[in-house]
Amino acid sequence: MISIMTDLIKLLYERIPYYSTLGFELQEISNGEAIFEIQIRKELTQNGMIHGGVLASLVDSTCACAAFSLILPNGYATTIDLQVEFLKNVSNGRLKAKAKCVKSGKNIFFCKAEIWNENGDLICTGSSQLLRIK
């Protein structure tokens, strides 16, 4: 199981270098679920707070990985809809994002994500629908 997860994480970082660019750390991926962590750094902020686009990317990426875990390496999916709710600002520390694929159809995956700061405060939620493309 660990080898499979390690191989899947390696494959995703090869296919999606954007994760490394933003500093996303994929901690777990399996059975329709995924967990990312990120350290907030100055380059990811706007006016001293983490940029909303980084949080949106974190929601999107975590949801996508939850879906990928059900179809890789023989399939792939792309986001067709993304909704993000910003609940609390944050300016430093680490964030943890968890997503779950709540419904997977033949071609569409429905996923939900939550992001917490290191104090356990919920700072962002979101949902994503992904289309299977392979």
C-alpha positions as a printed Julia matrix, in Angstrom:
134×3 Matrix{Float64}:
   0.0    0.0     0.0
   2.74   2.49    0.93
   4.62   1.67   -2.27
   1.5    2.26   -4.34
   0.87   5.61   -2.62
   4.53   6.63   -3.04
   4.45   5.72   -6.73
   1.2    7.64   -7.23
   2.58  10.74   -5.5
   5.72  10.58   -7.67
   3.6   10.25  -10.82
   1.49  13.27   -9.86
   4.49  15.5    -9.18
   5.92  14.5   -12.58
   2.65  15.27  -14.37
   1.77  18.4   -12.37
   4.87  20.51  -11.56
   2.52  23.27  -10.36
   2.33  21.46   -7.0
   6.05  21.99   -6.46
   5.88  25.6    -7.67
   3.38  26.48   -4.93
   5.03  24.25   -2.34
   2.12  21.82   -2.03
   3.1   18.69   -0.1
   0.91  15.71   -0.93
   0.76  13.73    2.31
  -1.81  11.03    1.48
  -3.8    9.82   -1.49
  -5.98   6.72   -1.61
  -9.53   5.43   -1.89
 -11.1    8.7    -3.0
  -9.33  10.87   -0.43
  -6.3   13.17   -0.44
  -4.41  15.38    2.01
  -2.08  18.26    1.12
  -0.09  20.53    3.42
   1.56  23.85    2.65
   3.79  26.24    4.53
   2.7   29.85    4.06
   5.56  31.94    2.69
   5.78  35.57    1.69
   5.64  34.73   -2.04
   2.13  33.3    -1.53
   0.67  36.34    0.2
  -1.17  39.49   -0.71
  -1.21  42.36    1.75
   0.23  40.05    4.42
  -2.38  37.28    4.05
  -2.33  34.13    1.95
  -3.63  34.9    -1.53
  -7.11  33.54   -2.25
  -5.83  32.01   -5.47
  -3.45  29.82   -3.47
  -6.35  28.58   -1.35
  -8.45  27.99   -4.46
  -5.57  26.04   -6.0
  -5.25  24.02   -2.82
  -8.96  23.14   -2.86
  -8.79  22.31   -6.57
  -5.64  20.2    -6.26
  -6.8   18.28   -3.21
 -10.17  17.5    -4.8
  -8.45  16.46   -8.02
  -6.13  14.09   -6.19
  -9.09  12.52   -4.39
 -10.58  11.78   -7.82
  -7.22  10.74   -9.31
  -6.82   8.13   -6.6
  -9.78   6.29   -8.1
  -8.58   6.25  -11.73
  -4.79   6.7   -12.02
  -2.66   5.5   -13.7
  -5.17   4.36  -16.35
  -7.29   7.49  -16.37
  -7.14  11.21  -15.73
  -9.61  13.99  -14.93
  -9.81  17.74  -15.22
 -11.79  20.29  -13.22
 -14.99  21.52  -14.84
 -16.42  23.42  -11.87
 -14.84  24.84   -8.72
 -16.45  26.65   -5.81
 -14.45  28.09   -2.93
 -15.65  29.66    0.31
 -13.11  31.79    2.19
 -13.99  31.72    5.89
 -11.02  33.2     7.73
  -7.83  34.97    6.72
  -4.45  33.55    7.65
  -1.0   35.05    7.33
   1.5   32.48    8.61
   2.04  28.87    9.62
   1.04  25.64    7.94
  -2.23  24.71    6.3
  -3.74  21.26    5.86
  -6.28  20.47    3.15
  -8.36  17.31    3.09
 -10.65  16.26    0.26
 -12.98  13.38   -0.4
 -14.62  12.21   -3.58
 -18.23  12.0    -2.39
 -19.62  10.57   -5.64
 -17.92   9.11   -8.65
 -19.95   8.46  -11.74
 -18.85   7.04  -15.07
 -17.39  10.38  -16.2
 -17.98  12.95  -13.44
 -16.44  13.07   -9.95
 -17.93  15.19   -7.15
 -15.43  16.18   -4.46
 -15.41  18.34   -1.33
 -12.46  19.88    0.52
 -11.71  21.7     3.75
  -8.59  23.64    4.76
  -7.49  24.23    8.35
  -4.73  26.32    9.86
  -2.29  24.81   12.36
  -4.55  25.9    15.26
  -7.35  23.74   13.88
  -9.44  26.67   12.62
 -11.41  26.01    9.45
 -10.33  28.73    7.03
 -11.67  27.58    3.68
 -14.06  25.05    2.15
 -14.78  24.15   -1.43
 -16.16  21.69   -3.91
 -15.1   20.56   -7.33
 -16.54  18.56  -10.14
 -14.1   16.82  -12.43
 -14.55  15.28  -15.86
 -12.82  12.03  -16.71
 -10.83  12.66  -19.89
  -9.08   9.34  -20.45
